[in-house]
Amino acid sequence: MDDYKFTVLWKEDVMADVELYDQRRKVRIIKHKNTFPENPFYGGEVTPERVYRFLEGRCMERGRPCLPAYLEGLGLTEYNPYEIVKITHGVMWEDFQWIRFPGEEISWKDVKLRD
């Protein structure tokens, strides 16, 4: 089972580096900036469940009627928040937070929906 690794950014500012390891049952996190709302892991213990909730919160809701068509458009066959955000980078209209994965050479200008 692969580990999950990603970096959370607010525009160009790195907020946190996150790794789920040991079959995704443990979390390693480096908080570069500990500000709210920019860092989703501000304050409190960071558990695997908290990381999963964060990832799922950056995706379309499970109950949406158009979800099957959305997943098909992404080239996915099942609802998996980590796989979804690997494609969408977790970008949402409401804020400037996004997710970058190891090996990616992208910036906010490459993923942003708005200025």
Secondary structure as the mmCIF struct_conf table of DSSP 4:
data_model
#
loop_
_struct_conf.conf_type_id
_struct_conf.id
_struct_conf.beg_label_comp_id
_struct_conf.beg_label_asym_id
_struct_conf.beg_label_seq_id
_struct_conf.end_label_comp_id
_struct_conf.end_label_asym_id
_struct_conf.end_label_seq_id
HELX_LH_PP_P HELX_LH_PP_P1 ASP A 2 ASP A 3
STRN STRN1 TYR A 4 TRP A 10
TURN_TY1_P TURN_TY1_P1 LYS A 11 GLU A 12
STRN STRN2 ASP A 13 TYR A 21
TURN_TY1_P TURN_TY1_P2 ASP A 22 ARG A 25
STRN STRN3 LYS A 26 LYS A 31
BEND BEND1 HIS A 32 HIS A 32
TURN_TY1_P TURN_TY1_P3 PHE A 36 GLU A 38
TURN_TY1_P TURN_TY1_P4 PRO A 40 PHE A 41
BEND BEND2 GLY A 43 GLY A 44
HELX_RH_AL_P HELX_RH_AL_P1 PRO A 48 GLY A 57
TURN_TY1_P TURN_TY1_P5 ARG A 58 ARG A 58
BEND BEND3 CYS A 59 CYS A 59
TURN_TY1_P TURN_TY1_P6 ARG A 62 GLY A 63
TURN_TY1_P TURN_TY1_P7 PRO A 65 CYS A 66
HELX_RH_AL_P HELX_RH_AL_P2 LEU A 67 LEU A 74
TURN_TY1_P TURN_TY1_P8 GLY A 75 GLY A 75
BEND BEND4 THR A 77 GLU A 78
HELX_RH_AL_P HELX_RH_AL_P3 PRO A 81 THR A 88
TURN_TY1_P TURN_TY1_P9 HIS A 89 GLY A 90
TURN_TY1_P TURN_TY1_P10 TRP A 93 GLU A 94
BEND BEND5 PHE A 96 PHE A 96
STRN STRN4 GLN A 97 ARG A 100
TURN_TY1_P TURN_TY1_P11 PRO A 102 GLY A 103
HELX_RH_AL_P HELX_RH_AL_P4 TRP A 108 VAL A 111
BEND BEND6 LEU A 113 LEU A 113
#
